Amino acid sequence: MSPALTVEPLDFEAPINYFSPQKEKLRHETLKPKQFGKTDDDSRVAIVHDLRGKEDQFTLADNGFIFTELKTSGKDEDFFNEEWVKSVYYKEVGEVVKKVTGCDLAIVYQHVNRSAAQSLDESNPANMGDPAKNGPATKPHCDFSGEHLDAYPKLMGASLPKPIKDMWESSSRWAMYGAWKPRVTITRDPLIVADSQSLRDEDYLPVEREVGPEGHKFILGNYLIAQPSEENAHKWYYLHRQRPDEIVIFGGTDTKQDKKGWRCAHTAAVNPHYVNDPPRESIEVRCVAIWK
């Protein structure tokens, strides 16, 4: 990452809205909603470590995330222009993903802008397109799971050019990643990521949901995160005063699961030093990385 003005490191403590350990798979439609900044019986306080100055000590493969540089050609107002985001920003993120993963092709396919202090009815897909209705993540989770991977090429392949669809289906490996960055330098409610080395397999609670029209249903999955077995067993990190040219890439799922970084738990956290600052403004995209 490029040199910047010195920023003093700032660790902090924050409640994490965990879930109780479960033996059975959870269903998306039966989950009890959580609210950002509001705790419940399953919440636990954790230390969130500032990794500024230590970014090169973490890797995508081993730890599940990497903070790196993205110098976008756009201005803040461009991120509200759907055409610009899809035609320009998607390509910029795709190039970063190719650089940090070594994949042959990166397909960025979805984005969400956030600028609210709280999300309004996350169950309503219509709200996802309105930054003013999208706030910080309410609970620690992974966007995908390690199951039902065969559904993604089938579900998404229909909208891809045939050569790309064929490449995906015949690939030696593919993975899903998230890529998050602020649109302005942020202090309040940062995105935090967990070092995948600090989570056990049983800490990932699988959730299933059905998507698609009748007769063409697919089962997809993601993970919620259970309370750690010991206090502060999960190691959480963020980048203090993360700038618009600093992006975090984090693991979603992967057909290659020999290292723990193929998935990365993440959420937002209330930084008690900045509760009165303006709500954070950010953009997140999802990406498929394909190896021939």
C-alpha positions in Angstrom: 0.0 0.0 0.0 1.1 3.5 -0.7 2.8 5.7 2.0 0.3 7.9 3.9 0.2 10.4 6.8 1.0 8.6 10.0 -2.1 7.4 11.8 -1.7 6.3 15.4 -2.9 2.7 15.9 -6.2 2.4 17.8 -7.5 -0.9 19.1 -10.9 -0.9 20.7 -13.5 -3.2 22.4 -16.9 -3.7 20.9 -19.9 -6.1 21.2 -20.1 -8.7 18.4 -23.6 -10.0 17.7 -22.8 -13.7 17.6 -25.2 -16.6 17.5 -25.5 -19.5 19.9 -23.8 -22.7 18.8 -26.1 -25.0 16.7 -26.1 -28.6 15.7 -28.6 -28.3 13.0 -28.5 -26.2 9.8 -30.2 -22.9 10.1 -32.8 -21.6 7.6 -32.5 -18.1 6.3 -36.3 -17.4 6.6 -36.4 -18.4 10.3 -33.5 -16.3 11.5 -34.2 -13.8 14.2 -33.1 -10.4 12.9 -30.4 -8.4 14.8 -29.9 -4.7 14.9 -26.6 -3.0 14.5 -25.4 -1.5 17.9 -28.1 -3.5 19.8 -26.9 -6.5 21.8 -28.7 -9.6 22.9 -27.9 -12.7 25.0 -25.6 -14.1 22.4 -23.5 -11.0 22.0 -19.9 -11.0 23.3 -17.4 -8.2 23.7 -14.2 -8.6 21.7 -11.0 -6.7 21.1 -10.8 -5.2 17.6 -7.1 -4.8 16.6 -5.9 -2.0 14.3 -3.6 -3.5 11.7 -2.4 -0.3 10.1 1.3 -0.7 9.5 1.0 -4.5 9.7 -1.0 -5.0 6.5 1.7 -7.2 5.0 1.5 -9.7 7.9 -1.8 -11.0 6.6 -2.6 -12.9 3.4 -5.8 -13.9 1.6 -4.9 -17.5 1.5 -3.9 -17.9 5.2 -5.9 -15.3 7.0 -8.9 -14.8 4.7 -8.4 -11.2 3.9 -5.9 -8.7 2.5 -5.9 -4.9 2.7 -4.4 -3.4 -0.5 -4.5 -0.3 -2.7 -7.1 0.6 -5.3 -6.7 4.0 -7.0 -10.1 4.4 -8.7 -10.6 6.8 -11.5 -14.0 7.8 -10.1 -15.1 10.6 -7.8 -17.5 10.0 -4.9 -20.6 11.0 -7.0 -19.7 8.4 -9.6 -20.5 5.6 -7.2 -24.1 6.5 -7.4 -24.1 6.1 -11.2 -25.0 2.5 -11.9 -23.6 2.6 -15.4 -20.2 3.9 -14.3 -20.0 1.5 -11.4 -20.7 -1.5 -13.6 -18.6 -0.4 -16.6 -15.6 1.1 -14.8 -15.4 0.3 -11.1 -16.2 -3.4 -11.6 -13.1 -3.6 -14.0 -10.9 -1.8 -11.5 -11.8 -4.2 -8.7 -11.4 -7.2 -11.0 -7.9 -6.1 -11.8 -7.1 -5.9 -8.1 -8.6 -9.4 -7.5 -6.5 -10.8 -10.3 -3.4 -9.3 -8.9 -3.8 -10.5 -5.3 -5.1 -14.0 -6.2 -3.3 -14.8 -9.4 -6.5 -16.0 -11.0 -7.0 -15.9 -14.8 -10.4 -14.2 -14.8 -12.3 -12.1 -12.3 -16.0 -11.4 -12.8 -17.4 -8.7 -10.6 -21.2 -9.1 -10.6 -22.9 -7.3 -7.7 -22.5 -4.1 -5.6 -24.2 -2.3 -2.7 -23.6 1.3 -1.5 -24.1 2.0 2.2 -24.5 5.4 3.9 -27.1 4.9 6.6 -26.5 4.5 10.3 -28.9 1.5 10.4 -30.3 -0.8 7.7 -34.0 -0.6 7.0 -35.6 -4.0 6.5 -32.7 -6.0 5.2 -35.2 -8.7 4.1 -36.5 -6.3 1.4 -34.4 -6.6 -1.7 -35.7 -3.3 -3.0 -33.8 -1.5 -0.2 -30.4 -2.9 -1.3 -30.3 -0.3 -4.1 -30.8 2.7 -1.8 -27.6 3.7 0.1 -29.8 5.7 2.5 -31.5 2.5 3.6 -28.3 0.4 3.8 -26.3 0.5 7.0 -23.5 -1.5 8.6 -23.7 -5.3 8.8 -25.6 -6.4 11.9 -23.9 -9.8 12.6 -20.7 -11.7 11.9 -21.1 -13.8 8.8 -19.6 -15.2 5.6 -21.4 -14.4 2.4 -21.2 -17.9 1.1 -20.6 -21.4 2.5 -18.5 -24.4 1.4 -21.6 -26.3 0.3 -23.8 -26.3 -2.8 -21.0 -24.9 -4.9 -22.3 -26.5 -8.0 -25.3 -24.2 -7.9 -23.3 -21.0 -8.6 -22.1 -21.7 -12.2 -25.6 -22.9 -13.1 -27.4 -20.0 -11.4 -25.0 -17.2 -12.7 -23.8 -18.9 -15.9 -27.1 -18.1 -17.8 -26.2 -14.4 -17.8 -22.6 -14.9 -18.9 -21.2 -15.1 -22.5 -20.8 -18.8 -23.5 -16.9 -18.8 -23.6 -16.8 -17.4 -20.0 -19.5 -19.9 -18.8 -17.6 -22.8 -20.4 -14.3 -21.6 -18.8 -16.0 -21.5 -15.4 -17.5 -25.0 -15.8 -14.2 -26.5 -16.9 -12.0 -24.5 -14.5 -9.4 -26.1 -12.2 -10.5 -23.8 -9.4 -12.9 -21.0 -8.7 -13.6 -18.8 -5.7 -15.9 -16.0 -4.5 -14.6 -12.9 -2.8 -16.0 -9.7 -1.3 -14.3 -6.4 -1.8 -15.1 -3.4 0.5 -13.9 0.1 0.6 -15.1 3.4 2.1 -16.1 6.2 -0.3 -14.6 8.7 2.2 -12.1 8.2 5.0 -14.1 6.6 7.8 -13.9 6.5 11.6 -17.3 5.4 12.7 -18.6 1.7 12.6 -15.7 0.2 10.5 -15.9 -3.1 8.7 -14.0 -5.7 10.8 -12.6 -9.0 9.6 -11.7 -12.1 11.6 -8.4 -13.9 11.1 -9.5 -17.3 9.7 -6.7 -18.9 11.7 -8.5 -18.1 14.9 -11.9 -19.7 14.0 -12.7 -23.4 14.4 -14.9 -25.3 11.9 -17.7 -25.5 14.4 -17.7 -21.7 14.8 -19.2 -21.5 11.3 -23.0 -22.1 11.4 -24.3 -23.1 8.0 -27.5 -21.3 6.8 -29.5 -22.5 3.7 -32.0 -20.7 1.5 -33.8 -21.4 -1.7 -33.6 -19.1 -4.7 -35.0 -19.1 -8.2 -38.5 -19.7 -9.7 -40.6 -22.8 -9.2 -39.2 -25.7 -11.1 -35.7 -24.2 -11.1 -34.9 -23.8 -7.5 -31.3 -23.7 -6.2 -30.1 -24.2 -2.6 -27.5 -21.6 -1.6 -25.7 -21.3 1.7 -23.7 -18.9 3.9 -22.3 -19.0 7.4 -23.2 -17.1 10.6 -20.6 -17.1 13.4 -21.1 -18.8 16.8 -19.8 -17.4 20.0 -16.1 -18.3 20.6 -15.3 -21.1 23.0 -13.1 -18.7 25.0 -13.1 -15.0 25.4 -11.3 -13.2 22.6 -10.5 -16.5 20.9 -11.6 -14.9 17.6 -9.0 -12.3 16.4 -10.8 -9.3 14.8 -9.0 -6.6 12.8 -9.8 -3.4 11.0 -7.9 -0.5 9.4 -8.1 2.7 11.5 -9.2 5.7 9.3 -9.4 3.6 6.2 -9.2 5.7 3.1 -11.0 5.5 -0.2 -7.9 4.2 -1.9 -7.7 1.3 0.6 -9.7 -1.8 -0.2 -10.1 -5.0 1.7 -10.6 -8.3 -0.3 -12.0 -11.1 1.8 -12.8 -14.8 1.2 -16.3 -16.0 0.5 -15.9 -19.6 -0.6 -13.5 -21.6 -2.7 -13.3 -25.0 -4.4 -9.8 -25.2 -3.0 -10.0 -25.4 0.7 -6.6 -26.6 1.8 -5.9 -23.3 3.6 -8.1 -21.7 6.2 -8.4 -18.4 4.3 -10.9 -19.7 1.8 -13.7 -18.1 4.0 -13.6 -14.9 6.1 -16.0 -13.9 8.8 -16.8 -10.2 8.8 -19.2 -7.6 10.3 -19.3 -4.0 11.4 -18.4 -2.8 14.9 -19.2 0.2 17.0 -15.9 2.1 17.6 -16.7 3.9 20.9 -14.2 6.6 20.1 -16.3 7.9 17.1 -20.0 7.2 17.9 -20.9 10.8 17.1 -19.1 11.0 13.8 -21.1 10.9 10.5 -22.3 7.5 9.3 -19.7 5.7 7.2 -20.1 5.7 3.4 -18.9 2.6 1.6 -19.3 0.4 -1.5 -19.0 -3.4 -1.5 -18.8 -5.7 -4.5 -18.8 -9.5 -5.0 -16.5 -11.2 -7.4 -16.0 -14.7 -8.9 -12.3 -15.6 -9.5 -11.6 -18.4 -12.0 -8.4 -20.4 -12.7 -8.2 -22.2 -16.0 
